[in-house]
Structures are given as C-alpha cells and as structure tokens.
Amino acid sequence: EVQLQASGGGSVQAGGSLRLSCAASGFTGDDYAIGWFRQAPGKEREGVSCISIRDGSTYYADSVKGRFTISRDNAKNAVYLEMNSLKPEDTAVYYCQSYHYWGRGTLVTVSS
C-alpha cells in the first residue's frame, strides 16, 4: 500500500525559510513522480512543484520559482521542499502527492 507523509510545516515570518519532507512508502520501482500541492484558506488546491524519482527532473509553479527547491533522496524514500524567502501568500496546507495518493497535509503559516 502506497503511503505519503508530509511533515515540517510551521510558522515563520516573511523572508524566512522552512523545509518540508515527504516520506514515501509502498512504491514499486522508481518510475513515478512526487508532487507538492498547497491549499490556502478559501482557495483551490494548486500545484507547487514536482520531481521525477527516476531522473530527478523538476517542475515549479511560477509563483515559487527561484524561492523553492525540490529534491529527493531515493535511499531514504523521501522528497523535500526547501522554501526560502517565504511570503504571506505562501500560507497554506501543503500536501505531497503521487498518482491518486495524497499524504496528510502540513500547515505553513507565514506572517508579515
């Protein structure tokens, strides 16, 4: 059974940094990708970033390019999202996802 577990959220001031982790288990092989999504209060869920587990290719939403970095550690079955220069508009619940599997979210709050 595939399981995804996000962690690392918290409260920071604008300009600060946080590192989210997604622990993955239950996958067979490495031909899949893991993505980060976020949902702010009153807004639709949006894609933030994703990474191919096989070759490490990445995607970033325009709103986070240059500030967020996604990475993987295949030995630990983990994906990370390093978030720098955080803005109040980054406040949201962040989820990791692959195919139709979703992890429980982790809350990121950025105060001005």
C-alpha positions in Angstrom: 0.0 0.0 0.0 1.4 3.4 -1.0 1.7 5.9 1.8 2.8 9.5 1.8 3.5 11.5 4.9 4.3 15.2 4.8 6.0 17.0 7.7 8.0 20.1 8.5 5.4 22.8 8.5 5.3 25.6 11.0 5.1 29.3 11.5 7.7 31.8 10.2 8.0 35.4 9.4 8.1 36.7 5.9 11.5 36.2 4.4 12.1 33.1 6.5 12.6 29.5 5.4 11.1 26.1 6.0 11.9 22.6 4.8 9.1 20.2 4.2 9.6 16.5 4.0 7.6 13.8 2.3 8.2 10.2 3.4 7.1 7.7 0.7 6.5 4.0 1.1 4.9 1.2 -0.9 6.1 2.2 -4.4 7.4 -0.5 -6.7 10.4 0.7 -8.8 11.2 4.3 -9.5 9.1 5.3 -12.4 6.9 7.8 -10.6 6.9 11.4 -9.6 6.1 13.1 -6.3 4.5 16.5 -6.2 3.8 19.2 -3.7 0.4 20.9 -3.7 -0.9 23.6 -1.4 -4.3 24.9 -0.5 -4.8 28.3 1.1 -8.0 29.1 3.1 -10.8 29.8 0.7 -8.7 28.9 -2.4 -8.4 25.9 -4.7 -5.6 23.5 -4.3 -2.7 24.4 -6.6 0.4 22.6 -7.8 3.7 23.9 -6.4 6.4 21.6 -7.6 7.1 18.0 -8.5 10.1 15.8 -9.1 10.7 12.6 -11.1 12.1 9.9 -8.8 13.8 8.2 -11.7 15.8 11.1 -13.2 15.3 14.0 -10.8 13.7 16.3 -13.4 11.7 19.0 -11.7 8.8 21.4 -12.2 8.0 24.6 -10.4 4.9 26.9 -10.4 5.8 30.4 -11.5 4.8 31.7 -8.1 7.6 29.8 -6.4 10.4 29.7 -9.0 13.7 30.9 -7.6 12.4 30.6 -4.0 11.6 26.9 -3.6 13.7 23.9 -4.3 12.5 20.3 -4.6 14.9 17.4 -4.1 14.8 13.7 -3.5 16.8 11.1 -1.5 16.0 7.8 -3.1 17.9 5.9 -0.4 15.5 7.3 2.2 12.4 7.3 0.0 12.0 10.9 0.7 11.3 14.1 -1.2 12.0 17.6 0.2 10.7 21.1 -0.5 13.1 23.8 0.6 11.2 27.0 0.9 13.1 30.3 1.1 12.1 33.9 1.0 8.6 32.9 2.2 5.8 35.4 1.7 2.4 35.6 3.5 0.8 34.4 0.3 2.7 31.1 0.8 0.5 30.4 3.8 -1.4 27.1 3.1 -1.7 23.5 3.9 1.0 21.7 1.9 0.4 18.1 0.6 2.6 15.6 -1.1 1.0 13.5 -3.8 1.7 10.8 -6.4 -0.8 9.4 -8.8 -4.1 9.3 -6.8 -2.3 9.0 -3.4 -2.2 12.0 -1.1 -0.5 12.5 2.2 -1.9 14.2 5.1 -1.1 17.9 4.8 1.3 20.1 6.9 0.4 23.7 7.7 2.7 26.5 6.7 1.9 29.9 8.1 3.9 33.0 7.1 3.3 36.2 9.0 4.1 39.7 7.7 
